[in-house]
Amino acid sequence: MPGPHDVPTAGQLVESVREFLERDVLPAASGRQRFHALVAANLLAMVERELADGPAQAEEHRERLAALGFGSDAELARAIRAGELDERYEEVRAALLEATAAKLAVANPAYLKSAESASAISKP
């Protein structure tokens, strides 16, 4: 369903700027300017992923919290600190691993894939 704004969407605008940096700026840049252009391109890629996946990830996170009996990360953190979930260690661990994977899917999917590969290799 289209949003309230016309084309191009926010995601398309961000993608265009990222592609400009990657295609036109980075090849011509060096030193500090190249570094900053790389950082900017990476940040824009993160924004693209968050725009694309963020709403679904937010809903999945709400569902994970609700399954544990909490309405917010702060409530969950308080319960963990208080030892209220010690008996549910595996369940909480799985939920936290899923939440971390979702964050990495936006922040650094290459690291997530690398970690998944390493985990698969190290399992007997």
C-alpha positions as CSV (number, residue, x, y, z in Angstrom):
1,M,0.0,0.0,0.0
2,P,1.4,3.4,-1.0
3,G,2.2,5.8,1.8
4,P,1.0,9.4,2.1
5,H,3.9,10.7,0.0
6,D,4.5,10.5,-3.7
7,V,7.3,8.7,-5.5
8,P,10.2,8.8,-4.8
9,T,9.8,7.2,-1.4
10,A,12.1,8.0,1.5
11,G,13.8,4.6,0.8
12,Q,14.3,5.5,-2.9
13,L,15.8,8.9,-2.0
14,V,18.2,7.3,0.5
15,E,19.2,4.7,-2.1
16,S,19.9,7.3,-4.7
17,V,22.2,9.3,-2.4
18,R,24.0,6.1,-1.3
19,E,24.4,5.0,-4.9
20,F,25.8,8.5,-5.8
21,L,28.4,8.2,-3.0
22,E,29.4,4.7,-4.1
23,R,29.5,5.3,-7.8
24,D,30.7,8.9,-8.1
25,V,32.2,10.1,-4.9
26,L,34.1,7.1,-3.5
27,P,36.1,6.4,-6.7
28,A,37.3,10.0,-6.9
29,A,37.9,10.4,-3.1
30,S,41.0,9.6,-1.0
31,G,42.1,9.8,2.5
32,R,39.8,11.4,5.0
33,Q,37.2,12.3,2.4
34,R,37.0,8.7,1.2
35,F,36.7,7.4,4.8
36,H,33.8,9.8,5.5
37,A,32.1,8.9,2.2
38,L,32.4,5.2,3.1
39,V,30.9,5.9,6.5
40,A,28.0,8.0,4.9
41,A,27.3,5.2,2.3
42,N,27.2,2.6,5.1
43,L,24.9,4.7,7.2
44,L,22.6,5.3,4.3
45,A,22.5,1.5,3.6
46,M,21.5,1.0,7.3
47,V,18.7,3.5,6.9
48,E,17.5,1.7,3.7
49,R,17.4,-1.6,5.6
50,E,15.6,0.0,8.6
51,L,13.0,1.6,6.3
52,A,12.5,-1.7,4.5
53,D,12.5,-4.1,7.5
54,G,11.9,-1.9,10.5
55,P,8.1,-2.1,10.8
56,A,8.1,-5.9,10.5
57,Q,11.0,-6.2,13.0
58,A,9.2,-3.8,15.4
59,E,6.1,-6.0,15.3
60,E,8.2,-9.2,15.8
61,H,10.0,-7.6,18.7
62,R,6.6,-6.6,20.3
63,E,5.5,-10.2,19.9
64,R,8.8,-11.6,21.5
65,L,8.3,-9.2,24.5
66,A,4.6,-10.2,24.8
67,A,5.5,-13.9,24.7
68,L,7.8,-13.3,27.7
69,G,5.1,-11.3,29.4
70,F,6.5,-7.8,29.0
71,G,5.5,-4.6,27.2
72,S,8.9,-3.0,26.8
73,D,12.6,-3.6,26.8
74,A,12.9,-1.7,30.1
75,E,10.4,-4.1,31.8
76,L,12.3,-7.1,30.5
77,A,15.7,-5.7,31.6
78,R,14.3,-5.0,35.1
79,A,13.0,-8.5,35.4
80,I,16.3,-10.0,34.2
81,R,18.3,-7.9,36.7
82,A,15.9,-8.9,39.5
83,G,16.4,-12.6,38.6
84,E,12.7,-13.0,37.9
85,L,13.4,-14.9,34.7
86,D,16.2,-17.2,35.8
87,E,13.9,-20.3,35.5
88,R,13.2,-19.3,31.9
89,Y,16.8,-18.9,30.8
90,E,16.6,-20.7,27.5
91,E,13.4,-18.9,26.5
92,V,14.9,-15.5,27.3
93,R,18.2,-16.3,25.7
94,A,16.4,-17.3,22.5
95,A,14.4,-14.1,22.5
96,L,17.4,-11.9,23.1
97,L,19.4,-13.7,20.3
98,E,16.5,-13.1,17.9
99,A,16.4,-9.4,18.9
100,T,20.1,-9.1,18.4
101,A,20.0,-10.8,15.0
102,A,17.3,-8.4,13.9
103,K,19.4,-5.4,15.0
104,L,22.4,-6.8,13.1
105,A,20.3,-7.4,10.0
106,V,19.9,-3.7,9.8
107,A,23.2,-2.5,11.3
108,N,25.7,-5.0,9.7
109,P,24.2,-7.9,7.8
110,A,27.7,-9.0,6.7
111,Y,28.7,-9.5,10.4
112,L,25.5,-11.4,11.0
113,K,26.2,-13.8,8.1
114,S,29.7,-14.2,9.3
115,A,28.6,-15.0,12.8
116,E,26.0,-17.5,11.5
117,S,28.6,-19.2,9.4
118,A,31.0,-19.4,12.3
119,S,28.3,-20.8,14.5
120,A,27.4,-23.4,11.9
121,I,31.0,-24.4,11.6
122,S,31.5,-24.7,15.4
123,K,28.4,-26.9,16.0
124,P,29.2,-30.6,16.2
